[in-house]
Amino acid sequence: MNTPNNKRKRESMERIERVFIELLQTKELDEIRVSDICKRAGLNRTTFYANYTDIYGLADAIRNKLEGEVSDL
């Protein structure tokens, strides 16, 4: 069952986001590839694309998440 609150889906998204942020420490956004993220996160590309449209969609999702956390303070 693939629901928005599915534990496996949340964990996959957290791994993708964590690896993406790690890669941003050493690479520019346009140098990061979906395959780089999936390889380091140990996930399939299908999992990435089930949750994000592309690298820029991932970056937007993280930015929105951070902005939401800041506005909650």
N, C-alpha and C positions, 0 to 999 in steps of 0.2 A: 504494500500500500504506500503510495507516494503522496502523502499529504504535506501541507506547509509545515506542520510541526513534527514531522517524522524525524526521529532521532538520527538515523543514518544520514538523511539529507542535510540536517543541521551540521553534523560533524564533517561531512564532505565540504560544505560551504566554508566552514571555519578553517579547514585545512587549506583549501584553495586560497582563501584570503590571507592566511598566515604566510604561505609560500610566496604569494604575490608581493606582500610587504617586504619580505626578506629579499626578494629579487630587486625590488626598487632601491635597496641600499647600495647595489653595485651596478645597476643598469638603468638606462633611461626607459621611459614607458614604451616608446616605439621599438625598443630592442627586445622586449619581453614577448615570448611566444606562448601560445596556449600549450603547446607540447612541452615547453620548459616547465611550466607550472604543474602539468599533469604528471610528468616524470618525477619531479621532486616530491609531489604530494602522494604519489602512488595510486593515482586515479586514472580512469579512462577519459579520453576527450569527450565521450558521450556524456559523462557526468558533468563535466564543465559546461557543455552547451545546454544541458537540461536546466541549468541554473543561471547562466549568463549568456548574453548574445555574443559578446566578444570581450577582448581585453578592456576596451573603453567602458563597456557596460559594467564590468567588474570594478573598475576604478570608480565609476559613478556610484555604484552600490556601496562601496566602502566609504566614499566621501559622504553620502547621505546618512549612513549609519553613524559616522563620527559627528556630523552636524547635529543629528538627533540627540546623541549623548551629551553634547555640549549644551544644547538648548534646554535639556532637562536639568542642568545644574542650577 
